[in-house]
Amino acid sequence: MHYVSTRVTSASAARNPQQFSDILLGGLAPDGGLYLPAEYPQVTGAELDAWRKLSYAELAFEILRKFATDIPDADLKDLTARTYTPEVYRNARADEPAGDITPLRVLEDGPQGKLVLQALSNGPTLAFKDMAMQLLGNLFEYALANNNDELNIFGATSGDTGSAAEYAMRGKRGVRVFMLSPHKKMSAFQTAQMFSLQDPNIFNIAVEGVFDDCQDLVKAVSNDLEFKARQKIGTVNSINWARVVAQVVYYFRGYLLATASNEQKVSFTVPSGNFGNICAGHIARMMGLPIDKLVAATNENDVLDEFFRTGVYRVRKSSETFHTSSPSMDISKASNFERFVYELVGRDAERTHALFRKVDTHGGFDLSGAPDSDGDEFKHVAKYGFQSGRSTHADRLATIRDIADNYGITIDTHTADGIKVAREHMAPGVPMIVLETALAAKFNETILEALGQDAERPAGFEDIEALPQRFVVMPPDVSLMKAYIAEHTGL
Ligand SMILES: *Cc1c(COP(=O)(O)O)cnc(C)c1O
């Protein structure tokens, strides 16, 4: 299995074929594009049937081995078996079977169709990013040990990604994490989750500033290529291919748990920000999984909803990017979207490159086919099953109340966005699976507003705010940051 960049020309691809392990530790391709397999592996009906009997870890192995063809089967089997265990994904609700890893719950089965919730938030940080990040931690440790190398992950977070990365990398040999967050700007719960880690390879840096200051520091340090190379600095952001492919697994799992035969189709609704999660659904569908619709659900930051309604992709300025009650979807552009656009324009890397150059120069592009637009490929979107919708804060409050009243469970704000939009796209005979991307305890402020009471916390999280915290506070100063990293890596 070889990988190509969405912007690469065939001549440079031939010079530089990439295997899974080559792109595992990296982010963007050198030409600024994103990596994709040269073609998608296909899954047969016989395979799907055989996979109905597998555990989550066994299923993950079967799917990943189609993509990570340069990792020996025995090693990959060991990595997936160690990652997808009931001990790691232990925060299932009391009435959910913990061994399912991503258990399904039927909410409604009526004339409108069947509405199903797939829990992806039972990992250590109570959000779906653990599904991929936990595997990444084990893959990184494995790859670094093979090359006798080390890696220093340097990033900025306002919440979910940073904590998922730290819980995945804690205690891993060869890996350190330097994670910047805005000092005193995260919720008490999120702060406690990150700062209570005592592992010596985890460095929490609270920056005196806002999230943008943290991101600017990461950019400034990463732009010093000599420093970056000497300090072996890498990232784990949402464009990482291994993260995307690890997410493909739960679409298969959801499908197999929701159906009895491969004649049956299902649809998925996915609370979306950077298009990483739903991109994995698209890949599962391209592999032959019988998915009918893939519904992108956004909040008020509706870049993706706008595209799937109109064919116009228009990134937002920071002044147009809202702080919402589903903050992990507050994005100004969808960083994985290029992977789908490449497909939509017929895997034409030159067109893809031109379109994303236009994103940089003109803030977007238009594939609607209107006069003066950049193309008419939007007419092919339906072929890929994509639909979309958006929610407002009021919608999410109403949905959280409705689900609590009718089904006795508390859902988080991102999942509420998904359920609100899913209801607009249900069809009789095709189960609609909504991906639950976080547990409510993480976003308690809005739960209090909606229900007048606190969200329940999984066992072990009751007093997390009282645990001792380990972090340093630093001003937003590039040279101080570099000195801090160098001092702690010893490189
Ligand atoms: C990251 C995140 C999302 C958005 O996922 P994308 O892959 O960026 O589309 C949605 N919900 C939660 C809780 C998240 O942490």
The ligand as an SDF file (V2000), in Angstrom:
LIG
                    3D

 15 15  0  0  0  0  0  0  0  0999 V2000
  -12.6090   16.9630   17.8930 C   0  0  0  0  0  0  0  0  0  0  0  0
  -14.0430   16.8450   18.2550 C   0  0  0  0  0  0  0  0  0  0  0  0
  -15.0670   16.9400   17.2910 C   0  0  0  0  0  0  0  0  0  0  0  0
  -14.8000   17.2620   15.8260 C   0  0  0  0  0  0  0  0  0  0  0  0
  -14.1340   16.2300   15.1620 O   0  0  0  0  0  0  0  0  0  0  0  0
  -13.4320   16.4860   13.7420 P   0  0  0  0  0  0  0  0  0  0  0  0
  -12.6620   15.2700   13.4560 O   0  0  0  0  0  0  0  0  0  0  0  0
  -12.5450   17.6980   13.9550 O   0  0  0  0  0  0  0  0  0  0  0  0
  -14.4990   16.7850   12.7540 O   0  0  0  0  0  0  0  0  0  0  0  0
  -16.3790   16.7530   17.6880 C   0  0  0  0  0  0  0  0  0  0  0  0
  -16.6800   16.5000   18.9870 N   0  0  0  0  0  0  0  0  0  0  0  0
  -15.7360   16.4170   19.9480 C   0  0  0  0  0  0  0  0  0  0  0  0
  -16.1460   16.1680   21.3490 C   0  0  0  0  0  0  0  0  0  0  0  0
  -14.3780   16.5760   19.6180 C   0  0  0  0  0  0  0  0  0  0  0  0
  -13.4430   16.4790   20.5790 O   0  0  0  0  0  0  0  0  0  0  0  0
  1  2  1  0
  2  3  1  0
  2 14  2  0
  3  4  1  0
  3 10  2  0
  4  5  1  0
  5  6  1  0
  6  7  2  0
  6  8  1  0
  6  9  1  0
 10 11  1  0
 11 12  2  0
 12 13  1  0
 12 14  1  0
 14 15  1  0
M  END
$$$$
